[in-house]
Amino acid sequence: MLGLEGIAVPLGFILTIASTIMCIVYGILNWNKGYVSDEEICLEQKWKIEEEKVQETL
């Protein structure tokens, strides 16, 4: 059958196609999810304010 002898080569093709489909589905499901939460933004703002205070005292 098309030179695909044994089980390893067809299994490799099947797993490659399956992993590609799973990666596409994962990408579609997580397309616009935010990477930074509101809590992280607040902490970053506090950090920036503290950093400015330290820079002023130097």
N, C-alpha and C positions, 0 to 999 in steps of 0.2 A: 504494500500500500504506500505509494509515493516515496519509497525508500526509507520509510520510518520503521526500522526494525527494532524489535524489543519494546519495552514499556517506557524506558527513560526519556526518549526523544519526544514522543507524543505527550507524555506527562509534563515535560518541560514547556512545550508549547501551550498546553492547557493552563498551567500555572502562571505563565507569563501573561496570557490574555486575562485570566481571572484577577491577577494583581493589578493590571492596568484598569480594569473596570472598577475594582474596589477603590483605587486611588482617585478616579474621576468622581465617583459617588461621594467619597469623603470630601473632596474639594468643593463640590457643589453644596453639600450640607454645611460646610464651614466657611463659605465664601465671604460673608460680611460680618462675621463675628468680631467683636472688639478684642483687641489684645491688651488694653489697659482698662482696668476697672475704675470706678469713681473714687474708691478708696485710695488707689495708687496715685491718682491725680492729686488728691488732697495732700497726701504725704509728700509728693514731689513739690507742691507749692510751699508747704511748710519748710521743706529742706532748702528751697531757693531763698526764702525769707531769712532763715538762719544763716545761710551762706553770705547773703548781702550784709547782715549785721557783723559777721566776722570780718568781712573785707573792709568795712568801715572802721573797725577798731584797729586794723593793722596800719 
